[in-house]
Amino acid sequence: MTTTLDGLEGRLIAQRQILARLIQAHGDTLTGWLRDKSVVEIPDEDPGMGDASPAFAIEANLAEEMRQILDIVERLNRENASGADRC
């Protein structure tokens, strides 16, 4: 089975939506954890170290993924508060 970039993106979106529903179902504890994980702290670069940004690429991408899931959770919470239910 060959997977295309569009196929991978579709699978990732589906997984985000499932994770968001699970996180929403478990309330504030997981939402708070997700909020904490959606921020990456990048220290001031050490002039002697050179370009440190590649060292933080994975952390930055991880935080971005957490932010995207958190956005879905927050949207689901707003929709539930207004009576709507769609992902």
C-alpha positions in Angstrom: 0.0 0.0 0.0 1.5 3.3 -1.1 0.8 6.3 1.1 0.7 9.8 -0.4 1.2 13.0 1.5 -2.5 13.7 1.2 -3.2 10.3 2.7 -0.9 11.0 5.6 -2.4 14.4 6.2 -5.9 12.9 6.2 -4.8 10.2 8.7 -3.1 12.8 10.9 -6.2 15.0 10.9 -8.4 12.0 11.9 -6.0 11.2 14.7 -6.1 14.8 16.0 -9.9 14.7 16.0 -10.0 11.4 17.9 -7.4 12.7 20.4 -9.2 15.9 20.9 -12.5 14.1 21.7 -10.7 11.9 24.2 -9.0 14.8 25.8 -12.3 16.8 25.9 -14.0 13.8 27.6 -11.4 13.8 30.4 -11.8 17.4 31.3 -9.6 20.1 32.6 -6.6 17.9 33.7 -5.7 16.7 30.2 -6.6 20.1 28.6 -4.2 21.8 31.1 -1.5 19.3 30.3 -2.0 19.8 26.6 -1.9 23.6 27.1 1.5 23.2 28.9 2.9 21.0 26.2 1.8 23.4 23.4 4.6 25.9 24.4 8.2 25.3 23.7 10.8 27.3 25.6 13.7 28.2 23.3 16.6 29.6 25.4 18.6 32.6 24.2 21.2 31.4 21.8 24.7 31.1 23.0 27.0 33.0 20.6 29.6 30.3 20.8 27.1 27.5 20.0 26.3 28.7 16.5 22.8 28.2 15.1 20.8 26.4 17.8 17.5 26.4 16.0 17.9 22.9 14.4 18.3 21.5 17.9 14.8 22.8 18.8 13.0 21.8 15.5 11.4 18.6 17.0 10.3 20.4 20.1 8.8 23.3 18.0 6.9 20.8 15.8 5.7 18.8 18.8 4.4 22.0 20.4 2.7 23.0 17.1 0.9 19.6 17.0 -0.2 20.1 20.6 -1.5 23.5 19.8 -3.5 22.1 16.9 -5.1 19.4 19.1 -5.8 22.0 21.8 -7.5 24.2 19.2 -9.8 21.3 18.3 -10.5 20.6 22.0 -11.4 24.3 22.7 -13.6 24.4 19.6 -15.4 21.2 20.8 -15.9 22.8 24.2 -17.4 25.9 22.7 -19.7 23.9 20.4 -20.8 21.7 23.4 -21.6 24.9 25.3 -23.7 26.2 22.5 -25.4 22.8 21.8 -23.6 21.9 18.5 -21.7 18.6 18.1 -19.4 18.2 15.1 -15.6 17.7 14.7 
